[in-house]
Amino acid sequence: MQNLQQSINLVLDYVKGIWIKKRYVMFCSWLICPIGFFYVASMPDQYQSRAVVFVDTRSVLQPILRGLAIQTNPAQEIQMMVKTLLSRSNVEKIARESDLDLYTQDEDEFDQLVSRLTKDIRMGGTGRDNIYTISYSNAKPLVAQRVVQETLDLFVEGALGGNRRENDTAGRFLDEQIADYERRLAEAESELADFKRRYSNVLPLQGTFYSRLQSLNEELRTTKLQIRQLTQQAETLQGKLVKAKSLDGFGVNNGNDSVLQTRYDERIRSLEEELDRLRLRFTDQHPDVIET
């Protein structure tokens, strides 16, 4: 509370002092203000030209080289490009393209012009990613506009040149990768063909071995089928033979092991042999078998 009272008393003292010396204050104001007004009015007009540019920092190589190489930061590359844009060679180009060199008489004046341009051309960010501003002030509006336009063109050319180089690099990288994969594919196919040639006789499902295996399996199945058929035929003939031996030529059972000799025995044996031979070759429904 005490400090507040002291502050109020100090302000009141100042007000009282100004009121007491008001004549001096008015005299100084009348003397200084016209001088200030005249100085401000005599200052040359300054025109500022300003451009805003967006730079796409998305790299063409970024999705291609992901996981294959160390990725550079495109934003850092843009920052480096902004810094190198105002190099002496670039500023000299801006001065000549904007015709400012016509106002110089010799090399020294041109060097001074380049130095002033380097300090007066302003480049910076806007607080948003990839958006930059280029500004320049001059007494002549057309000069300010030309300087900013030439700076902008140079900046865009640098960005486009970087994109073209990046596209060329990406194209060369893809061509190299395609050639490398084609070489690997050709080597793999050559190795596979050589492997097939060397082991074609033992490789499954292909080559001579498979054909022979299929043929032998087919022959084996045919032979087994023929064996079963012949076995059945032999069993059938054996049963009929036993039955025939137990009967005489007129269907009468002999009743003992003795054999009754007739004049048809030789004919019967011949027919039985022929029947056996035919049954080995044909089925029971074959006409020759039925006739016999």
VEXVO-123862 format. One record per residue: residue in three letters; x, y, z of N, C-alpha, C in turn. Coordinates in steps of 0.2 Angstrom, whole numbers, plus 5000, padded with zeros to 4 digits. Layout:
ALAXYZXYZXYZ
...
***
This chain:
MET500449945000500050005000500450065000
GLN501050065004501450125004501850134997
ASN501950074994502350084987501850114982
LEU501250094983500750124978500650204979
GLN500650224985500550294987501150334985
GLN501750304985502350334983502350344975
SER502050294972502050294964501550354962
ILE500950354966500450414964500750484966
ASN501150484971501450554972501950574967
LEU502350514965502850534959502550554953
VAL501950524951501650544945501350614946
LEU501050634952500850704953501350754952
ASP501950734955502550784955502750794947
TYR502650744943502850754936502350794933
VAL501750784934501150824931501250894933
LYS501350904940501450974942502051014939
GLY502650974938503251004935503051024927
ILE502650974924502550994917502051054916
TRP501551054921501151114921501551184922
ILE501951174927502351234928502751254923
LYS503051214919503551224913503151214907
LYS502551224906502151214900502351254894
ARG502651314896502851364890503451334887
TYR503951304891504551274888504351204884
VAL503851174886503651114883503351134876
MET502851184876502551204870503051224865
PHE503551264867504051294863504451244860
CYS504651194863505051134861504651094856
SER503951084857503551044852503551084846
TRP503351154846503351184840503951184836
LEU504551184839505151184836505351114833
ILE505251064837505450994835504950964830
CYS504350974831503850934826503850954819
PRO503951024817504051034810504651004807
ILE505251004811505850974809505650904807
GLY505350864812505150794811504750784805
PHE504250824804503750824799504150834792
PHE504550884792504950894786505450834784
TYR505750804789506150744788505750684786
VAL505250674788504850614786504550624779
ALA504350694778504150704771504650704766
SER505250714768505850714763506150644762
MET505950594766506150524765505850494759
PRO506250464755506050434749505550374750
ASP505050364745504550314746504950244745
GLN504650204749504950134748504350084747
TYR504450044741503950004739504249934740
GLN503849894743504049824745503649774740
SER504049734737503749674734503849614737
ARG503349574738503349514742503049454738
ALA503349394738503149334735503149274740
VAL502649234740502549174744502649114739
VAL503049064741503149004737503048944741
PHE502748894738502748834742503148784738
VAL503548744742504048694740503848634742
ASP503748584737503548514739504148474741
THR504248454747504848424749504748344749
ARG504248324746504148254746504648224740
SER505048174742505548154738505248094734
VAL505448094727505348044723505647974725
LEU506247984728506647924730506447894736
GLN506047934740505947914747505547854747
PRO504947844743504647774744505047714740
ILE505547734736505947684732506447664737
LEU506847704740507347684744507247674751
ARG506547674753506447654760506647584762
GLY507047584767507347524769507947494765
LEU508147534760508747514756509347564757
ALA509147624759509747674760509547724765
ILE510047764768509947814773509547874769
GLN508947894772508547944769508848014772
THR508848064767509048124769508348164770
ASN508448224774507848264776507748314770
PRO507148304767507048354761507048424764
ALA506748434770506748504773507348534774
GLN507848494776508548524777508848544770
GLU508648504765508948514758508648584756
ILE508048594757507748664755508048714759
GLN508148704765508548764769509248774766
MET509548724764510248734761510148774754
MET509548754751509448784744509348864745
VAL508948874751508748944752509448984754
LYS509848954758510448984759510948994753
THR510948944749511448954743511148994738
LEU510449014738510149054733510449124733
LEU510649154739510849214740511649214740
SER511949164736512649164735512849224730
ARG513449244730513649304726513449294719
SER513649234716513449214709512749224707
ASN512349204712511649204711511349274711
VAL511649314716511449384717511649424711
GLU512249414708512449444702511949434697
LYS511749374696511249354691510649394692
ILE510449394698509749434699509849504697
ALA510449534699510549604698510549614690
ARG510849574686510849584679510249574676
GLU509849514678509149504675508649554677
SER508749584682508249644684508549714682
ASP509049714678509349774675509649824680
LEU509749804686510049844691510749864689
ASP511049824685511749834684511849894679
LEU511249914676511349974672511450044676
TYR511250034682511350094686512050104689
THR512450054688513150064690513650084685
GLN514150114687514650144682515250094681
ASP515450064686516050024686515949964690
GLU516549924691516549864695516349874702
ASP516649924705516549934712515849954714
GLU515549994710514850004711514449944710
PHE514549904705514249844705514349794711
ASP514949794713515049754719514649784725
GLN514649844726514149874731513449864730
LEU513249864724512549844722512449774724
VAL512849724723512749654725512749644732
SER513149684736513149684743512549704746
ARG512249764743511649784746511049734744
LEU511049714738510549664737510549604741
THR511149574743511249524747510949534754
LYS510949594757510749614763509949634763
ASP509749664757509049684757508549634754
ILE508749584751508349524749508149484755
ARG507549484757507349444763507049374761
MET507249324764506949254763506849224770
GLY506249194770506149164777505549124777
GLY505449084782504849044782504249084785
THR503649054784503049084787502749054793
GLY503149004796502848974801502548904799
ARG502448894793502148834790502648794786
ASP502548734786503048694783503048704775
ASN503648714772503748714765503448774762
ILE503248824766503048894763503548944765
TYR503848974760504349024761504149094758
THR504449154760504249214758504949244755
ILE504849284750505449324747505149394746
SER505549444749505349514749505949554748
TYR505749614745506349664743505949734743
SER506349784745506049854745506549894741
ASN506249944738506549994733506150054732
ALA506450104731506150164729505750164723
LYS505850114719505550114712505150044713
PRO504450044712504049984713504249934707
LEU504349954701504549904696505149874698
VAL505649904700506349874702506249824708
ALA505849844713505649794718505349734715
GLN504849744711504549684708504949644704
ARG505349674700505849634696506349594700
VAL506549624705507049584709506749524713
VAL506149534715505849484718505649424713
GLN505449444707505249404702505849364700
GLU506449394699507049354697507249314702
THR507249334709507349284714506949224715
LEU506249244714505849184714505949134708
ASP506049164702506249114696506849074698
LEU507349104700507949074702507849014707
PHE507449034712507248984717506848924714
VAL506348944710505948884707506448844702
GLU506848874698507348844694507748794698
GLY507948814704508348774708507948714711
ALA507348724713506948674715506748624709
LEU506548654703506448604698507048564696
GLY507648604696508248564694508348504699
GLY508248524705508348464710507848414709
ASN507248424707506748374706506948334699
ARG507148374694507448334688507948294690
ARG508448314694509048274696508748214700
GLU508248224704508048174708507648124704
ASN507248144699506948104694507448064690
ASP507948094688508448054684508848004689
THR508948024695509247974699508747914701
ALA508147934702507647874703507647834697
GLY507647864691507547824685508147774684
ARG508747804685509347764685509347714690
PHE509147724696509147674701508647624699
LEU508047634697507547584695507847544689
ASP508247574684508547534679509047494681
GLU509447514686509947474689509647414693
GLN509147424696508747374700508447324695
ILE508147344690507847304685508347254682
ALA508947294680509447254677509747204682
ASP509847224688510047174693509647114694
TYR508947124694508447074695508447024689
GLU508547054683508547014677509146974677
ARG509747004679510346964679510246904684
ARG509946914690509846864695509346814692
LEU508846834689508346784686508646744681
ALA509046774676509446734671509946684674
GLU510246704680510746654683510346604686
ALA509746614690509346564693509046514688
GLU508846544682508546504677509146454674
SER509746484673510246444670510446384675
GLU510446404682510646354687510146304687
LEU509446324686508946274686508946224680
ALA509146254674509146214668509746164669
ASP510346194672510846144672510746094677
PHE510346104683510146054688509746004685
LYS509246024681508845974677509145934673
ARG509645964669510045924664510445864668
ARG510745884673511145844677510745784681
TYR510145804683509845754687509145734684
SER509145744677508445724674508245654674
ASN508745604675508545534676508345514683
VAL508345564688508145544694507645594697
LEU507545644694507045694696506345664695
PRO505945674700505245654700504845694696
LEU504245664693503745704689504045734683
GLN504645714680504845734674505345694671
GLY505545694665506145664662506045594661
THR506545554659506545484658506345444664
PHE506545464670506445424675505645414677
TYR505345474676504645474677504245434672
SER504445434666504145404660504245324661
ARG504845304663504945234664504545214670
LEU504545254676504145234682503445224680
GLN503145264676502445264674502345194670
SER502745184666502745124661502745064665
LEU503245064670503344994674502744984679
ASN502445044681501845034686501245014682
GLU501245034676500645014671500744934670
GLU501344914668501544844667501344804673
LEU501544834679501444794685500744784686
ARG500344834685499544824686499344774681
THR499544784675499244734670499444664671
THR500044654673500344584675499944554681
LYS499844594686499444574692498744554690
LEU498444594685497744574683497744514679
GLN498244504675498344444671498444384676
ILE498844394681498944334686498244314689
ARG497944364691497244354695496744314690
GLN496744344684496344304679496544234678
LEU497244224677497444154676497344114682
THR497444144688497344104694496644084694
GLN496144124693495444104693495244054688
GLN495544064682495444014677495743944679
ALA496343944682496643884684496243844689
GLU495943884694495543854699494943824696
THR494643864691494043844688494143774684
LEU494743774680494843714677495043654681
GLN495343674687495543614692494943584695
GLY494443634696493843604699493443564694
LYS493443584688493043544682493443484681
LEU494143484681494543424680494343374685
VAL494343394691494243344697493543314696
LYS493043354694492443334693492343284687
ALA492743304682492643264676493043194677
LYS493543194681493843124682493443084687
SER493043114691492643074695492043034692
LEU491943054685491343024681491642994675
ASP491242944673491442914667491242944661
GLY491242914655491042954649490342964648
PHE489942924652489142924652488942964658
GLY489342994662489143024668489042984674
VAL489342924674489242874679489942874684
ASN489842884690490342884695490642814695
ASN491342814695491742744695491742724702
GLY491742764707491742744714492342714717
ASN492942714713493542694715494042724711
ASP494742714713495242744710495442714703
SER495142664701495242634695494942674689
VAL495242674683495042714678494742664672
LEU494142684670493842644665494142664658
GLN494442624655494642634648494142624643
THR494042684639493642684633493942704627
ARG493642704621493942724615493842794614
TYR493542834619493442904619493942944623
ASP494342904627494842934632495342984628
GLU495642954623496142994619495843064617
ARG495143054614494843114612494643164617
ILE494443134623494343184629494943214631
ARG495443184632496143214634496343264629
SER496243254623496443304618495943364618
LEU495343354619494843414620495043454627
GLU495143414632495343444638495943484638
GLU496443464634497043504633496943564629
GLU496543554624496343614620495943664624
LEU495443634628495043684633495543714638
ASP496043684640496443714645496843774641
ARG497043754635497443804632497043864630
LEU496443854628495943914626495843954632
ARG495643924638495543954644496144004647
LEU496743974645497244024647497244084643
ARG497044084637497044134632496344174632
PHE495744144633495144174633494744164639
THR494144194640493744184645493244124643
ASP492844114648492344054647491844074642
GLN491644134641491144154636491444164629
HIS492044144628492344154621492044094617
PRO491844114611491544054606491943994606
ASP492644004605493043944604492943894611
VAL492943934617492943894623492243854623
ILE491743894622491043864622491043804617
GLU491243814611491243754606491643694609
THR492243704611492643654614492243614620
***
